Amino acid sequence: MKFFCSLICVASLAGCAQFPNTHPNPAKNNTAAYRADMKDCADAYTETPSGGYLKQRVSCMELKGWE
């Protein structure tokens, strides 16, 4: 049981590490722009029990130019 809990924790941390957080455009690479784009993506892809929305949000942020 502890193994599975540890595995879930590691997987969730690895998933967060892959989320885009930098923008190549220096004018847009700031916290305010990031939060605005993240809000747009979160509004477009609402949470679902399956968790598939996370991959869609990552794709949305990549389409907006975040790396």
C-alpha positions in Angstrom: 0.0 0.0 0.0 2.8 2.4 0.8 4.4 1.6 -2.5 1.3 2.7 -4.4 1.0 5.9 -2.4 4.6 6.7 -3.1 4.2 5.9 -6.8 1.2 8.3 -7.0 3.1 11.1 -5.3 6.1 10.7 -7.7 3.8 10.5 -10.7 2.0 13.7 -9.7 5.3 15.6 -9.2 6.6 14.4 -12.5 3.4 15.6 -14.2 3.8 19.0 -12.7 7.4 19.2 -13.8 6.2 19.0 -17.5 3.8 21.9 -17.3 5.0 24.8 -19.5 6.2 27.8 -17.4 8.4 30.0 -19.6 7.7 32.0 -22.7 10.3 32.9 -25.4 8.9 36.4 -25.7 10.5 38.5 -22.9 7.5 40.9 -22.9 5.1 38.0 -22.1 7.4 36.0 -19.8 5.9 37.3 -16.6 3.5 36.1 -13.9 0.5 38.2 -15.0 0.6 36.9 -18.5 1.1 33.4 -17.3 -1.9 33.6 -15.0 -4.1 35.1 -17.7 -3.2 32.4 -20.2 -3.6 29.7 -17.6 -7.0 31.0 -16.7 -8.0 31.0 -20.3 -6.9 27.4 -20.7 -8.6 26.4 -17.4 -11.8 28.0 -18.5 -11.6 26.1 -21.8 -10.8 22.7 -20.3 -12.7 22.2 -17.0 -11.7 19.5 -14.5 -12.9 16.0 -15.1 -12.7 13.0 -12.8 -10.5 11.1 -15.3 -7.8 13.8 -15.2 -7.6 14.2 -19.0 -8.1 17.9 -18.7 -4.4 18.3 -17.6 -3.0 17.2 -20.9 -5.4 19.5 -22.7 -4.4 22.4 -20.6 -0.7 21.7 -21.3 -1.4 21.6 -25.0 -3.4 24.8 -24.7 -0.5 26.6 -23.0 1.9 25.3 -25.6 -0.3 26.7 -28.3 -0.1 30.0 -26.6 3.7 29.8 -26.8 4.6 28.7 -23.3 7.5 26.1 -23.1 
